[in-house]
Amino acid sequence: MKRETGYAEEDWLRGRRLATRKRPDYAEEDWLRGRGLATRKRTGYAEEDWLRGSRLATRKRTGYAEEDWLRGSRLATRKRTGYAEVDWLCRRGLATRKRTGYAEVDWLRGRGLATRKRTGYAEEDWLRGRGLATQKTSYAELWLSRTHFPRY
């Protein structure tokens, strides 16, 4: 090479034709650019560049690689929810239209195990859906003991 950069790793990349003419100072992003995974404008985040190169990221930067992956896999809704787990449940048809904020309870509702009125405790909802809970009670252990352990 005609000019020495002072960094052996970047020199190796330039020799492999992975580095641009202007020094980027980041060998990892140079590798991505050489692979055709990075956009023309520098993003500064190698992980998100990889997602964009894999066509999993949207045009607008989200800032969250995990949610970008979900969007690319068609698991996320159009509007950003902020919770990847709940988005996955929404796409699976397990979550209701209105956001509950608790993915576990949404999963129970989608399975037909939760009642219409929210109890706030997924474990109790599961018991009610299984027919183990009574209508008026507040302790899941009491429900379970009444059903499975009859009094002698």
C-alpha positions as CSV (number, residue, x, y, z in Angstrom):
1,M,0.0,0.0,0.0
2,K,1.2,3.5,-0.8
3,R,0.1,5.2,2.4
4,E,0.4,3.6,5.8
5,T,-2.6,4.2,8.1
6,G,-1.0,3.1,11.3
7,Y,-3.7,0.5,12.0
8,A,-2.9,-3.0,10.8
9,E,-6.5,-4.1,10.9
10,E,-7.7,-1.3,8.6
11,D,-4.7,-1.9,6.3
12,W,-5.8,-5.5,6.0
13,L,-9.3,-4.4,5.1
14,R,-8.0,-1.9,2.5
15,G,-6.0,-4.6,1.0
16,R,-9.1,-6.8,0.8
17,R,-10.9,-3.9,-1.0
18,L,-13.3,-3.6,1.8
19,A,-12.4,-0.1,2.9
20,T,-13.4,3.1,1.1
21,R,-11.0,5.7,-0.1
22,K,-11.8,8.0,2.9
23,R,-10.8,6.5,6.2
24,P,-13.9,5.5,8.3
25,D,-11.8,4.7,11.4
26,Y,-14.1,1.7,12.1
27,A,-12.9,-1.6,10.7
28,E,-16.1,-3.4,11.6
29,E,-18.3,-1.0,9.5
30,D,-15.7,-1.2,6.7
31,W,-16.3,-5.0,6.6
32,L,-20.0,-4.4,6.4
33,R,-19.6,-1.9,3.6
34,G,-17.4,-4.3,1.7
35,R,-20.1,-7.0,2.1
36,G,-22.7,-4.6,0.7
37,L,-24.6,-4.6,3.9
38,A,-24.0,-0.9,4.9
39,T,-25.8,2.0,3.3
40,R,-24.1,4.9,1.7
41,K,-24.5,7.1,4.7
42,R,-22.7,6.0,7.7
43,T,-25.0,4.7,10.4
44,G,-22.5,4.2,13.2
45,Y,-24.1,1.0,14.3
46,A,-22.8,-2.2,12.8
47,E,-25.6,-4.4,14.1
48,E,-28.3,-2.3,12.5
49,D,-26.4,-2.1,9.3
50,W,-26.4,-5.8,9.2
51,L,-30.1,-5.8,9.6
52,R,-30.6,-3.3,6.9
53,G,-28.4,-5.4,4.6
54,S,-30.5,-8.4,5.3
55,R,-33.6,-6.4,4.4
56,L,-35.0,-6.7,7.9
57,A,-34.9,-3.0,8.8
58,T,-37.3,-0.4,7.7
59,R,-36.2,2.7,5.8
60,K,-36.4,4.9,8.9
61,R,-34.0,4.0,11.6
62,T,-35.8,2.5,14.6
63,G,-32.8,2.3,17.0
64,Y,-33.8,-1.2,18.2
65,A,-32.3,-4.1,16.3
66,E,-34.7,-6.7,18.0
67,E,-37.8,-4.9,16.9
68,D,-36.4,-4.4,13.4
69,W,-35.9,-8.1,13.2
70,L,-39.6,-8.6,14.2
71,R,-40.7,-6.1,11.6
72,G,-38.7,-7.9,8.9
73,S,-40.2,-11.2,9.9
74,R,-43.7,-9.6,9.6
75,L,-44.3,-10.1,13.3
76,A,-44.6,-6.5,14.3
77,T,-47.5,-4.2,13.8
78,R,-47.4,-1.1,11.7
79,K,-47.4,1.2,14.7
80,R,-44.5,0.8,17.0
81,T,-45.6,-0.7,20.3
82,G,-42.2,-0.6,22.1
83,Y,-42.6,-4.2,23.3
84,A,-41.3,-6.8,20.9
85,E,-42.8,-9.7,22.9
86,V,-46.3,-8.2,22.8
87,D,-45.9,-7.5,19.1
88,W,-45.1,-11.1,18.5
89,L,-48.3,-12.1,20.4
90,C,-50.3,-9.6,18.3
91,R,-49.2,-11.2,15.1
92,R,-50.0,-14.6,16.4
93,G,-53.5,-13.6,17.1
94,L,-53.1,-14.1,20.8
95,A,-53.4,-10.5,21.9
96,T,-56.5,-8.4,21.9
97,R,-57.0,-5.3,19.9
98,K,-56.5,-3.0,22.9
99,R,-53.0,-3.2,24.4
100,T,-53.0,-4.7,27.9
101,G,-49.4,-4.1,28.7
102,Y,-48.9,-7.6,30.0
103,A,-47.8,-10.1,27.3
104,E,-48.4,-13.1,29.6
105,V,-52.0,-12.1,30.2
106,D,-52.5,-11.4,26.5
107,W,-51.3,-14.9,25.7
108,L,-53.9,-16.3,28.2
109,R,-56.7,-14.2,26.7
110,G,-55.8,-15.5,23.2
111,R,-55.9,-19.0,24.5
112,G,-59.4,-18.4,25.9
113,L,-58.1,-18.9,29.5
114,A,-58.6,-15.3,30.7
115,T,-62.0,-13.8,31.7
116,R,-63.4,-10.6,30.1
117,K,-62.5,-8.6,33.2
118,R,-58.8,-8.3,33.9
119,T,-57.8,-9.8,37.2
120,G,-54.3,-8.5,37.0
121,Y,-52.8,-11.8,37.8
122,A,-52.0,-14.2,34.9
123,E,-51.8,-17.2,37.2
124,E,-55.3,-16.7,38.5
125,D,-56.6,-16.1,35.0
126,W,-55.1,-19.4,33.9
127,L,-56.9,-21.2,36.8
128,R,-60.2,-19.5,36.0
129,G,-59.9,-20.6,32.3
130,R,-59.2,-24.2,33.4
131,G,-62.4,-24.2,35.5
132,L,-60.4,-24.4,38.7
133,A,-61.3,-21.1,40.1
134,T,-64.5,-20.0,41.7
135,Q,-66.3,-16.8,40.7
136,K,-65.5,-15.0,44.0
137,T,-62.0,-15.6,45.4
138,S,-58.7,-13.9,45.5
139,Y,-56.2,-16.6,46.2
140,A,-55.0,-19.0,43.4
141,E,-53.7,-21.6,45.9
142,L,-57.1,-21.8,47.5
143,W,-58.7,-22.5,44.1
144,L,-56.3,-25.2,43.3
145,S,-56.6,-26.9,46.6
146,R,-60.4,-26.9,46.4
147,T,-60.4,-28.6,43.0
148,H,-57.5,-31.1,43.3
149,F,-57.5,-31.8,47.0
150,P,-61.1,-32.5,48.2
151,R,-61.7,-32.6,51.9
152,Y,-62.0,-36.0,53.5
